[in-house]
Amino acid sequence: MESLLRFLFSLAAAIGLAGVGLAEDGSSSKAEWKMPPQCDPFGPVRIKDLKEELRQTGYRLVIAIHPDKRDPSTVEYPPRDLYLINADGTGLKQLTNTPDREDRVPRTSPDGTMFTYNYGDILVDAKTLKERELWGGYVWTPDSQRTAQCEKNGIVYTDVATGQTGKPTRIEQRVSIVDMSADAGWFIFEIRDFRGSKYSIDFMSAAGGEIRKMPNHPAGGGECHPAFSPDGKWMCWNSGGSLSVRKFDPTLPDGTDGKIVTLPKEKLGQDPCGRWSHCGRYIAYVRISHNGSWKEHSPICIVRIADGEMITLSPPGWLGHHWDYDWLPPESEK
């Protein structure tokens, strides 16, 4: 049986069927955009070669990039456009071409059928790539039917089908919400200089009310840009020197928590801000060298959480920015 599995794996790799390969244990490695999501960040590595594993998943990403063509008079870069790229770094395809407008911050709906960009202004069908104006929010609700954003009077939801907004949900103070948990119960965000912490990862009930600090969250060091895993059971964040991962448990009292796993900083670089794949095995991020700056060229990378292995998707000539990327299903899905 073992020899048969090895033969099948070799045959699948030779044929080159993107997204329909077999892992080394004989299981399919094709990404399935299941609802509700099921994440296994620290599950066993299926294929040692991360690039090959990602090729077989069939995952794609939508990314915002621009080439290294600074204006010599202003030392500025031209506006970004959106591109599609396979998760193994192949198949780059330009999606938008707007020389007079920045196209950035794509955000995929939880069910993988749509994505927005420019902070929710534009809605795109992930399969047909047809787009229309939405003027919604940056954060998706778990049912993929609404987007959410925090305005002066509270959290405002926008219906994706109609574009209509509902009555604001009152909150303690205005914050820049960045994600919503899969059970629709919680918003997560960062606050600076809040309740004795220079930086802190915070959360609050989607029903409104008090802002809570993340239990046992480190103070200082530049912690920011949190994100929920698609199933809402995990979170990652930029922990200053690297990317950190932990379970999300809002029932824990302040000052208590379980294990925090920080990925190898010598591989990931500084200031990584991550977006989870739908299966929770991988995180896409922008890599900035420890002796570099966010103002310099920063390639888009993917890290496998289980072992900290990473690959670079874009050559150094492209400038990456925090969260200017998100995952999409395999092209045959959705």
Secondary structure, 3 states (H helix, E strand, C coil): CHHHHHHHHHHHHHHCCCCCCECCCCCECCCCCCCCCCCCCCCCCCCCCHHHHHHHHCCEEEEEECCCCCECCCCECCCCEEEEEECCCCCCEECCCCCCCCCCCCEECCCCCEEEECCCCEEEECCCCCEEECCCCCEECCCCCEEEEEECCEEEEEECCCCCECCCECECCCCCCCEECCCCCEEEEEEEEECCEEEEEEEEECCCECEEECCCCCCCCCCEEEEECCCCCEEEEECCCCEEEEECCCCCCCCCCCCEEECCHHHHCECCCCEECCCCCEEEEECECCCCCCCCCECEEEEECCCCCEEECCCCCCECCCCCEEEECCCCCC
